[in-house]
Amino acid sequence: MKMELGGKILVLQAHFDDAVLMAGGTLAGHEGKKIVYSACGNDHPSLSKDDQIEYLTEHHRFLQAIDAQHENSLIEGKTNRLESIPLIAHTVEIERKIREHKPSIIITHMPDMNHDHIRMFNAVQVATRSHDKNWFVPIVLLAEQPCTVHSFSAKEFYPTVFIPINIEKKIKLYKRYKTQVRGHRDTETIIALAKLRGSQCNSPTGYAEAFVPLRITL
């Protein structure tokens, strides 16, 4: 089945570079409106204040390149410490964003070894439940990134949704995050993962991003 991802996409990410790692190619190729919501705080345990300023600058360049609107959590916690905030607080915040933007598609984390990714998955799972007071999002997709493959969740990540991408565009977007291009998620790893996913779906570009559907309503 070929699924056309039209309409408005809301990306719910834990950290500023997650959107490009999870779905940079998909976002770059999407012609509809894109909103990127981040739950992370500005207090990072391994980045200096100067690095954090540069990181935020890189993030804004990424958003400009994909023509996306960015919103940050009003209840943000320390990066890599989102679990220190009650789950209900993040859930209510995400529910509010969903009602405000009324997206057709949500993209968020497949839970993996990162605590912040797990927190976002848990909050989104509750916030997107069928409920008479909530906006019903017909498509909710869980995305992968290199840390997904490195963790226990690789055993559970059986993608059935594949979106062909332009890999050169994704790598160009990723390289905007100069402070975050690191060995465990280098460009060769990202290319190899996209090549594997492209081969699984006979992508015309040879590359793809893959997702596990939390929900698809046709």
Summary of the structure (lengths in Angstrom):
residues: 218
radius of gyration: 16.1
end to end distance: 11.4
largest distance: 47.2
contacts: 721
relative contact order: 0.19
helix: 44%
strand: 20%
